[in-house]
Amino acid sequence: MPGMPTPRSPFDIPPVYFLLAILLMLALHRWLPIVDLVDPPWSRLGWVLIVGGVLLALWAERLFAHAGTGVRPFTPSTALVATGPYRLTRNPMYLGMILVLLGGFILGGSLSSFLLIPVFFWLIHTRFVLPEEDHMAAHFGKDFEDFKQKTRRWL
């Protein structure tokens, strides 16, 4: 599709960024914890965010599959999904990833692991969310503009 952004490499996809963020969070927590902010038993609340984030992302992905449109960024969109979690956020898959990272931070509790979350958010927002929204606006026109007016980008 003309004007659609293209990936820089086959690894230029959100799950790769997500996996790298998890690995970096674990490494920073292990070797450079700075200060512990969340201690047990409160740290176990991280599991709630992790499970919630995974369920949110899977629900959103299933809606894409049901609509017959691709999940992978930079591929053609065949349907505008605006049901389920998409009634509350335009980016439930990415939000699910962020919830998992927040849950991981709470489980570990160290400040250094938290510092990666804003970096991940910024990378996903600038590399994927903004170009995807431009593509959706060009592809779906008024339907996407109406969706944008009704639904927040994040929460």
C-alpha positions as CSV (number, residue, x, y, z in Angstrom):
1,M,0.0,0.0,0.0
2,P,1.5,3.4,-1.0
3,G,2.7,5.6,1.8
4,M,2.6,2.8,4.4
5,P,5.8,2.7,6.6
6,T,8.0,-0.3,6.2
7,P,9.9,-2.2,8.8
8,R,13.7,-1.6,9.0
9,S,14.2,-5.3,9.5
10,P,12.2,-8.5,10.1
11,F,12.9,-7.9,13.8
12,D,11.4,-4.4,13.7
13,I,8.1,-5.5,15.3
14,P,6.6,-4.7,18.8
15,P,7.1,-8.2,20.3
16,V,10.8,-7.9,19.7
17,Y,10.9,-4.5,21.5
18,F,8.8,-6.0,24.3
19,L,11.1,-9.0,24.7
20,L,14.2,-6.8,24.8
21,A,12.5,-4.6,27.4
22,I,11.8,-7.6,29.6
23,L,15.3,-8.9,29.2
24,L,16.8,-5.5,30.0
25,M,14.5,-5.1,33.0
26,L,15.6,-8.4,34.4
27,A,19.3,-7.6,33.8
28,L,19.0,-4.1,35.4
29,H,17.1,-5.6,38.4
30,R,19.7,-8.3,38.8
31,W,22.9,-6.2,38.3
32,L,21.9,-2.6,38.9
33,P,18.9,-2.5,41.2
34,I,19.5,1.1,42.4
35,V,16.8,1.0,45.1
36,D,14.0,-1.3,45.9
37,L,10.6,0.5,45.8
38,V,8.2,-2.4,46.2
39,D,8.7,-5.1,48.8
40,P,6.8,-8.3,49.4
41,P,3.9,-8.9,49.9
42,W,3.0,-5.9,47.8
43,S,5.3,-7.0,45.0
44,R,2.9,-9.9,44.3
45,L,0.4,-7.4,43.0
46,G,2.6,-7.4,39.9
47,W,1.0,-10.7,38.9
48,V,-2.3,-8.9,38.6
49,L,-0.9,-6.5,36.0
50,I,1.0,-9.2,34.2
51,V,-2.1,-11.4,33.8
52,G,-4.3,-8.5,33.0
53,G,-1.9,-7.2,30.4
54,V,-1.6,-10.6,28.7
55,L,-5.3,-11.1,28.7
56,L,-5.9,-7.6,27.3
57,A,-3.4,-8.1,24.5
58,L,-4.7,-11.6,23.6
59,W,-8.3,-10.3,23.6
60,A,-7.3,-7.5,21.2
61,E,-5.4,-9.9,19.0
62,R,-8.4,-12.3,18.8
63,L,-10.6,-9.4,17.7
64,F,-8.2,-8.7,14.8
65,A,-8.2,-12.4,13.9
66,H,-12.0,-12.5,14.0
67,A,-12.1,-9.4,11.8
68,G,-9.7,-10.9,9.3
69,T,-7.1,-8.1,9.6
70,G,-3.4,-8.4,10.2
71,V,-1.9,-7.8,13.6
72,R,1.7,-7.2,12.4
73,P,2.5,-3.5,11.9
74,F,3.3,-2.3,8.4
75,T,0.9,-4.8,6.8
76,P,-2.3,-3.8,5.1
77,S,-5.4,-3.3,7.2
78,T,-8.6,-4.8,6.0
79,A,-10.9,-3.9,8.9
80,L,-11.2,-1.2,11.5
81,V,-11.7,-2.9,14.9
82,A,-13.7,-0.7,17.3
83,T,-15.2,-3.3,19.7
84,G,-14.2,-4.9,22.9
85,P,-11.2,-3.1,24.5
86,Y,-11.0,-0.9,21.4
87,R,-14.0,1.0,22.9
88,L,-11.7,2.2,25.7
89,T,-8.3,2.5,24.0
90,R,-7.0,2.6,20.4
91,N,-4.0,0.5,21.4
92,P,-5.0,-2.4,23.7
93,M,-2.2,-4.7,22.5
94,Y,0.5,-2.1,23.3
95,L,-1.2,-1.2,26.5
96,G,-1.2,-4.9,27.5
97,M,2.6,-4.9,26.9
98,I,3.0,-1.9,29.1
99,L,0.9,-3.5,31.8
100,V,3.1,-6.6,31.7
101,L,6.2,-4.4,32.1
102,L,4.7,-2.5,35.0
103,G,3.8,-5.8,36.6
104,G,7.3,-7.0,36.1
105,F,8.6,-3.8,37.7
106,I,6.3,-4.3,40.7
107,L,7.4,-8.0,41.1
108,G,11.0,-7.0,41.1
109,G,10.5,-3.7,42.8
110,S,13.8,-2.0,41.7
111,L,13.8,1.5,40.3
112,S,16.3,0.6,37.5
113,S,13.8,-1.8,36.0
114,F,11.0,0.8,36.1
115,L,13.2,3.3,34.1
116,L,12.9,1.1,31.0
117,I,9.1,1.4,30.9
118,P,9.0,5.1,29.7
119,V,11.7,4.3,27.1
120,F,9.6,1.3,25.8
121,F,6.5,3.5,25.8
122,W,8.3,6.2,23.8
123,L,9.7,3.7,21.3
124,I,6.4,2.0,20.7
125,H,4.5,5.4,20.5
126,T,6.9,7.0,18.0
127,R,7.9,3.9,16.0
128,F,4.5,2.2,15.7
129,V,1.5,4.0,17.1
130,L,1.9,7.3,15.3
131,P,2.7,5.8,11.9
132,E,-0.1,3.2,12.3
133,E,-2.6,6.1,13.1
134,D,-1.4,7.9,9.9
135,H,-1.9,4.8,7.9
136,M,-5.4,4.1,9.4
137,A,-6.5,7.7,8.7
138,A,-5.4,7.4,5.1
139,H,-6.9,4.0,4.7
140,F,-10.2,4.3,6.6
141,G,-10.8,8.1,6.4
142,K,-13.9,9.4,8.2
143,D,-14.5,6.1,10.0
144,F,-11.1,6.3,11.6
145,E,-11.5,10.0,12.4
146,D,-14.8,9.2,14.1
147,F,-13.1,6.3,16.0
148,K,-10.3,8.7,17.1
149,Q,-12.9,11.2,18.4
150,K,-14.7,8.6,20.5
151,T,-11.7,6.6,21.7
152,R,-8.5,7.7,23.5
153,R,-5.2,6.7,22.2
154,W,-4.1,5.1,25.5
155,L,-6.6,5.5,28.4
